[in-house]
Structures are given as C-alpha cells and as structure tokens.
Amino acid sequence: MHKFLLLVFAAILSLAGCKQGSKTGGGDSEIVIATLKGPSSMGMIKFIDSISLSAGSPIRIEILNEPMQVRKLMLDGTAHFAILPTTMAALMYNKSVDFRLIAIPVWGSLYLLGDDSAITSWKELRGKRINVMGRGMTPDLLFRYLLQINGIDPDTDVTLDYSFPTHIDLSNAVAAGQVKLGVLSEPLATLVLDKNRGVKTIFDLNAEWEKLQGVAIAQTAFVGRESFMRNNPGVVEQIVSAYRGSSSWVNQNPDSAAVLIVKHGIMPNFALALQSIGRSNIRFVSAADVRDGINSYLKVFYDINPEIIGGKMADENFIY
C-alpha cells in the first residue's frame, strides 16, 4: 500500500490541474477527502494510515461526525472527494452541486436495537415507541419503508420519536436505558451493545432490506468534484484504486484493520473495532457496475418523498 501511495502522490504532484486551491489553508496542491467517522473511514483505514505516515502528502482526509459537516465542505469548495449518504449525494447532484457518484463503499449499516428480546417479528412492533435520528433523513425513511412493507403503518401503528437530534445523542440514550427501541448505525450500534448488555439487535435492517429488494442497501456514496475529475483523470484513478485496495485489505485483514481503526480514533478498542468491521458491510463497488441497484434504492425514497433526493430521479450523468 505504501508503494502504491507513492504513485498516487507522484501523479497528483505532477498535474498542474490539481492547483485548484483549497479554502482550508493547506496549499494549492492539497486534495481533501471528506469522510465520516464510521464504516466509511473504517473501509479506507489503510489509505488513511498510509497518508499519515507519508511526510508531505498532498492528500488530506477529514474524518467528520455528521453528513451535514461533509456537505458543508463540498459546498464551500474545500472537498475534492467526499463520502456521505447516497440520498444526500443525489439531492446535491439534483441541486446542481458539482459532484458525481464514483462508487458505493458501504452497503448498509443500520440496526434496530432494544431491550425487548420478546420482539421476533415486525408485527410485534405495533404499539411501540421507536426512536429514530433525524425526521426525513435516510435512517428514518428507510425504517418507515420497512415498516410499511411489513404491514406496519408508521404513522398509526407505532410512535416514531425524534427527540434525539444526532446519532451520538440517540446512541447514548439507548445505552443508558432511556430509549427502549432505537435505529442506530455502525459503529455506534456496536458501542451500545457493549455498554449495555441488556440491549440486543432486534432487526438487522440491512438484511431485512436485502430480503425484500434482492440487493444490498446502496446506503453510502463516494463522490468526486466533477470539474476536478475531468481535469485530473489520472489522480481520480489512483485515489479510487487506493480506496478500493484499502477496503479489500480491511476485509481480508480485519485484525490488522482493527488496530488501525483504534489508532486513528474511530473506535475505542480492538475488540469493538473488530466487531464493528463485521457488521459494517464494507465493500467498494464502482457505481457504474451497480447502476440498477442504486436507482432502485433511490426510487424507494423518491416514492416516499421526492424532495429527499432533490425532487426527481438523478439522470444518467450522476454516475461517473
């Protein structure tokens, strides 16, 4: 991986087109990748570590807590590449933000957790209060869809509670026993299961989706700034290959990956990092190879509320 990154850096430094400028003060040739603290950064952890060990690297990877932080770096011109929910990527594309979809690096990391082990079927959720972070965001709409498909009206048969505004707030509440049922993503789901041994996984929402759709959840998008990619195709190819190679390495070497995940502050200890890798569905796949799966995923959200993805299905130029 280190040898490969030397090729990445050489390609970047040799291209005058890289000198687009960065509003972060990192120098004209700096390339910024905005990612999320979780499966997205876990999948690229070998890439992240190699960059941290390479003095003078022209690449800077920002590991952020929330998708809206990633969105901000895309909108203000800081980020050249970014990882964020696929629905948000489609929304930004449809609003003429200059980013296109390169790959799907994470295939679903959502779980329904709770302390009621008696719940074994969807119908047993009737009458329950279920906490979800962010009304109208991906976890909320995906869970609503699964409820409906399984014969549960999300507006009348259950009470969906949005009292906790962030993933971290909700996970802390579930861990503390303040919330009986909550929809959480990795790695927070693993952290909660460790903190409160009375909490169990009620449903693997990723598996439930795949049973219904026949394909995994194209939940997370790796996107790039179109104008930058057009001017620097060689750099794009090298960065894509580095991310792809890192994801494969994580799946083939989970023990070593867990060490790096702890080293870079994504998870607090080795055992939890290892567990979360197994629950995160990390798999880097070029968007062009799974176009139908991406479109079917976005169509579910479009049918629920078209504005979630910008009022229309993204056209064919969305995929790089």
N, C-alpha and C positions, 0 to 999 in steps of 0.2 A: 504493500500500500504506500509506503514512503517513496519508493521509486516511482510509482505511478503519479503521486502528487507532485514530484519534481517536474514531470511532464506537464501537469496542469499549470503549475506556476510559470514554467517557461513559455507555454502557449499564451498565457494571459499577459505576461510582461512584454511579449513580442508584438502585441497587437495595439496599434495606436488607437483603434476604436474603443479600447477599454477606458480611455480618458474622458469619461462622461462627467466625472465629478461626483462627489458624494457630499451630502449636507451634514455628515457626521464629523467632518474634520479629519478623516482618515487618509486623505491624499487622493489625487486624481485617479490613480490606478487601482484603488481598492474596490473589490467586488464584495457586496454584502448579501448574505443569505439569511433571511429571517425565518426561524423555525420555532416550534412550540415545545415546551418542556413536557415531554411525554413520549409516546411511540414515535413521533416524527423525528425528534432528536435522538431517540434510542436507536432508530434504524440507521442514522448517519453517524453513529458514535465513533466508528473507526476513522472516518473522514474528519470529524471534529478533533479527535485526539491527534491525528497526524498534522493538522494545521497548527495546533497548539505547540507542537514540538518543532515546528519549522520557522526559524527566525526570518523575519522579513516577508512572511506570506502575504500575497496580495489579496487573500480571501479573509473576510471576517464573518463569522457565524454568530448571529444574535439569537440566544435562546430565551424566548418570551413565555409569559404565563397564560396569556389570553389571545384568542384570534383577533380581537379588536386592536391589540398592540401591533400584530403583524400587519393588519390592514393599514394602520397609520404609516408604517414605514414604506408600504407600497405607494400610498397616496402622496407622501411628501417627497418622493423621488429617491429615498435612501436605499431601498432594497432593489437589487437586480434579480434575485430569486427569492421565492417565499413558499412556505408550507402552511396551509390553512384549510378549513373545511371546504369540500368541493362545492357545496351550495353557495358559500360566500365567494368562491372563485368565479362561479357562473354569474352571480349577481354583479360583481365588479366588471366582468367582461361585458355584460349586457348594458352596463352604465358607461361603456367606452373607456374604462381604465385599461392601460396599455400592457396587459398581461395575458399570456396564453398558457393553456394546460399542457404540461410536459409528461407527467406520469402520476400514477396513483401509488403512493408508497406505504399506505396503511389501509387495511381492509376491515375496518370495524373494530372498535374497542369499547363498546358500550355494554353495561350490565345493569340489571335491576337487582339491587341489594336490599336485604331486610332481615329482621329478626324473627319473622314468622315462617318457620320451616314447614308449617302445615300447608302452605300455598304450593301446589304442584301443578296447577293448570290456570290458564288465563281467566276462566270463569270465576275462579276463587278470588280474583281481584275486585269483584263487584262490592261496592260499598266502602272500599278502602281509600285512604288518603295517601297519595303518592307525590313525593317531592321531585321536581324537575328544575334544573337550572335554565333560566332564560326562555320566557314565553316566545314562541315563534322561531327559536333557534333550532339547529339540527337535532339535538337530543330530544327536544320537545316534540317536533313534528314527526320524527321517526318513531318515537314511542306512541304517539297518537295513531299513526298509521297501523302499527302492530296491534294496538288495542282494537281498532275498528275491524281489521281483518279477522281478528279472533272473537268477534261478536260482542265487543265491549264498546259502548258509546262513551267516548272520553269526556263528554260534557254532562252526562246524566248518570252514568253507572259508577263512575269513580270521581274523586275530588283531586284534581291536579293542583298542587300547591307550588307557587313560585316565590316563596318567601325568602329564599337564599339566592342572592344575585350572582354569585360566582361558583365555579366548580369547587374551589377550595372551601368556601363557606358551607356548601352543601355537604361535602365530604366530612368536614369537622362535625357537623350536626349529626350525621349518620353514625360516625364513630362514637360520639358522646351519648347516643341513645335518644337524642331529641327528635329524630326522624325515624319512623318505623319502616318506611319503604322509600328508596331513592334511586334515581337513574344516575349512574356515575360512569365516567370513562377511566381508562387506564392512563397513568399508573395509580391514580387516586383510589380506584376500586381495590387494588391490592393493598394499599396502605391502610384503608379502612378495615379490610378483613383481618389484617394483622393487629390493629389497635383494639378491635372489639371482636372477640372470638364468638360472641353471640350472634353476630351478623353473618349471613350466608348469601351466596349467589342464588337468587330466586330464578332469574332467567338470563341466559347468555343471549342478548338481543341480536348479536351478530349471527349466531346460529339460527335464531328464530327467523331473521330476515332471509337467510340463505334457503331455509326450508320452503319459504313462500315464493321467493323470486328465482331460485335455481342458480343464483350467482351471489358472490360475497358483496358486502357493502363497500361501494367505492367512496368511502367516507372522507378521505383526506387527499388534498391536491398538492402537487409540486408544480409551481408555475414560474414563468420567467417573463421579464420585461421584453415585449416583442421587438422594440426598436434596438435594444441591446443585442438580442439573439440574432436579429437579421444582420447586424454589422459584425458579429463575432461568433460565427457558427462553430469554429474550432474549439473555442472556450466552452461553449454550451455542451459539445460532445464530451469534453474532458470532465466537466463537472457532473454531468449526468452519469458518466461511467464510474466516477468516484463514489457517487451516492448509491448507485446500483451495486457496486462492489462491496460497499460498506454494509448494505442491507443483507446481502448474501453471507458475508462474513459473520454478522450477528447471529443469523440462524444456524450457521454451521459451527460457531464457537460461542455458545451462549454464556459459558462460564467466564471466558476472557472478556466478552462484551459486558457482562455484569460488573466486572472490576472497573471498566472504563466509565460505565454509567454512574457508578458511585464516585469515581474520581472527579467527574465533571458536575457533580451536584444535582443530578437528575433524580436519583433515588438515594435514600439514607444508608442502606447497607446491601451487602452482596446477596443475601437470601431473598430479599424483597425484589431486588433488580432482576434476579433470575426468574422469579415467579412472574413478574410483570412482562418479561420478554415473551413467555409462553402464552400470555393472554392478550397480546397486543396485535397479532395478525400483521406482522411486518413483512411486506413483500413488494418490492419495487417493480412495477409493470408500466411500460410505456403506454401512454393514453391512447395512442393510435392503434394499439393492439387490443384494446378493450372498449372501443368506441360505443358499441351497443350496450354494454353493461353500464357505462357512465350515463348514457342517455336514458336508459330505463330507470336508473337511480334518480336522476334529476326530474324525470317525468312524474314520479311519485310526489315530489314536493310541489311541482307545478300544478298538479291536480288538486292538492290541498290548498295552496295559496300561491298563485303565480308570482306575486311580488317577492317571495322569498328568494327567487333566482333572477329577479330583475324584470318580471312581467312577461317573459317569453322564454322559450327554449333557446339555448345558445346555438348559433349557427355552426356550420362545419369548420369555420376558421378558429373556433375556440380551442380546438385541439392542435397542438404544434406538430 
